[in-house]
């Protein structure tokens, strides 16, 4: 844990779309010296990164550079992949997530995940959220559950669109609605960190706009990490930006600073569209 605390990254008062001093905010997620392998294939190489609390941090870089693998390190989803191994330290709010005392189920509730393609369960809108809640609170009564379902859908800006079809199949929703349902499902268990892996990749511009508006509001209460290949999206919604290339995290800083004056030639080349 001492190694993590010694990671120091520069802070600038203005970040992305928010006028805040991230130096005054505690770090929500810290990684120090993180390397990972799938079998003999090394995917991450000595990654150091600090994610500020209640901000949106965008992870950018070409496909296959390790962004999604890093996300899955934060909630230990990679543990489910045979042959995966990791060295280094990842902490969430100062706690080493690989420590012997860590409850992985609780970790994955604390660090919610939304994937690239909407993946609602083949059941009703209501049960998509209720199932997630019951996994963590098996004895919850119906009135409390109803309240959580409603509030989660409101938090995801979906309630008004589905309140009259809660018993209908979630698979009957549009792609954008399905993705917001997945976000509502993640929010229902009260996470502290919300991670999204290319959440708008399969959505049209209107649905994408709704997701972006939602994330900008959610950052007031949650730490958000988003993987995106859409630099315009990163510019619109993120406060911090981290650039990954070939398994390394080469540059991190306030979004507007990185976009306007990248410190690494590789970052500048990627932002200019030279590759990726």
N, C-alpha and C positions, 0 to 999 in steps of 0.2 A: 504493500500500500504506500510506503514511503516513496517508491519510485514513481508512482502515479502522481503524487502530490508535487513532485519536482518538475513535472512537465509545464513549461511556460510558453505561452503563445502570445503574440502581440495583440493588443486591443486598441481599437480606434473608436471614438465616441459615436460616429454615425455608421450604422450597419443596415444595408438593404433598405427596406421600406420603413424601418423604425429608427427614430432618433433616440438611441439609448446608449449608455455606456456599459458595454458587456463586461468590463473589468469589475464593475460593482455587483455583478450577478454571480452566484455560485455555479460551478460546473455541474451539470446533470450527469453526463457520461464522460469518462476519461479512459483513454487507452494508451498504454505505454509499451513499446517494443513488441507489438502484436505481429506475429508471423503465423501463417497457417498453411496446411497442406491437405489436399485430397489424395491420399495415397502418397506417391512420390512427387506429385505435381504441386509446387509451391504457388500459392495464390496471393497471399499477403506477405509483405516484406518489411518488418520492423516499423509498423505504423504507430505513430504518436498523434493523438488528436484529442481535443477537448471540445465538448458540445455544451454551449451555454444553456442555462435553464430558461424555460419559457421564451424561447426564440425558435425560429425556423432555420435549420442548417441544411443546405443543399449539398449533396455529394455529387460531383460531376466528373466526367471522364469518359473515355471510349468504352465500348462494350468489352467485357471480359477483363476489366482492370482491377476488380476486387471489391467494388462498391457494395454489391449485394451480399457478398461473403462477409464483409465487415458488419453489415446490419445483422446477419444471422449469428454473428459472434456475440452481439450485445444481448440477445435473449436466448442464446445457446440453442437455437434451432439446428445449428450444425451438429449438435450432439447426436441427432437422429440419422446422420449420414455415415455409413460405414467407411472406415478408413480415414476419417477426418481427425486431425490433431492440430492443436494450437499451443503456442508459447507466448509469453508476455502477460500483461495484466489488463483486464477490463473491469472498470468499476462503475456502478450506478449509485449516485448520491453517496459516494465514498465507500461503498461496500464492494469488495471483490466478488464478482459474480461466479467465480469458479472456486470460491472457498468451500470448505467441507460443510459449513453450516447453512449453505444456501439451499432453499427449497425451490427447485426449478419451476414447479407449477406456479408458485407465487411470483417468481421472477417474470414469467411470461404473462402474468396478469399485470405486473407493474410496467412492463415494456410491451405494449401492444404492437401488432404487426398487421399491415394491410398490403396485399400483394398486387402485382401488376394487373392481372386479370380479375375482375370481380368473381368471387367464389362463394355466393350465398349457398346455404344448405338447401337441399330440395324439400323444403317444408314451408310453412306459412311465414309471412313477414314477422308476426308476433313470435313464433317459436324460434326463429333465427336468433333473436336476442335473448329470449327466455332460456334457451338451452345453454348459452354461454354463462348467464347469471347463475343458473342452477348448478353448474359444475363447481362453482365456488361457494355457493350458499344453498346446499341441498334442501334445507328446511325452511326456506323463505316462503312466506305466505302469499296468497294470490294478490291481495291488495298492494303489498309492497312491490311485488313483481310487476304488476300493471304500471305502477308509478315509474319504475326504472325503465321499462320498455318505452313509455311515453316520453320521458325526459331524454333518453338516449336518442330517440328519433328526432326530437326537437333540437338537440345539440347538433345533430347531423343535417339539420335543415331539410328533414324529410317528412316530418309528422303531418303537415297539411296535405301532402300528396298521397299519403297511405293510410290516414286515420280511418277511412271508411273501407279499407281492404286489408285489415290486419290478419284476417283469417285466410286470405288468398295466398297463392303460391308466390314466393319471392322470385321464382324464375320467370314470372310474368311481368316483372318490372323492367324498365329500360336499363341499358348498360350503366348509365350515369346514376340512376336510382339504386341499382344493385351495388355500385361501389360505395355510395353514401350509406347504404344499409350495412355494408361491411365495416365502414368507419363507426357507425352507431353500435354495432356489435362489439367492436374493440373498446369503445367508450363506456359501454354498459358495466364493465368490471372495474371501472375507475383506475385506469393506468396513470402513471406519472410521465411516461415517455410514450410517444406515438411515432412509430416508424412506418414509412410508406415507400414501397419499391415500385417506382414508375407507375403511380396510381392512375395517371391520365393517359397512358400509352394507347389504350384501346378506345378512348372516348372522343366524341366530336367536340368542336370548340365550345359549344354552349354548355355541355356537361362539364368540360374542363374548367370553364369559368366558374361554375357553381362550386366545384371542388376547391379551386383556389380561394374563392371568397370564404368558404367554410374554414379552410386552414388558417387564413389570416385572423379569423375570429377565435379559433381554437387555441392559437398560440398565447392568448392571454392567460390560459389555464394549464396548458400542456407544453412540454418540450417536444418539438417535432423535428424529426430527421427524415428528409426526403431524398431518394435517389431519382435523378431526372437527367435525361439527355436533352431536354428542352431548355436551352440557355435563356430564352425569353421568359419562360416560366420561372426559372431560378432568379432572374432579375426582378420579376414582378413580386415575388412572395418571400424570398429568403432574406434573412438578416446576415447569416454567415455562409461562407462557401468553402468547400474543401475539394481540391483537385487531386484525383487519383490517376496514376498511370503505371501500367504493368505491375500492379500489386503494391506500389508505393504511394503514400500520401505526400505529394510534393509541395503543396502550398495550401495554407488556410488563412482566412482573414475575413473582415467585413465584406459583404458581397460587392458593394459599390467600389471598394478599394481594389479588390481582385479584378473586377471587370475593367476598371479604368487604368490600373497600373500594376499588372501582374509582375511578380518578382522573379518568376522563372521563365526561361525561354520556352519551355515545354508548355506551360500554361498559356502563354501568349499565342503560341502556334495553334493550340486547341481552340482557343476563343476566336481566333481568326478563321477557323474552319479549314486549317491546313491538313488536319487528319481527324479521324473519329467518326 
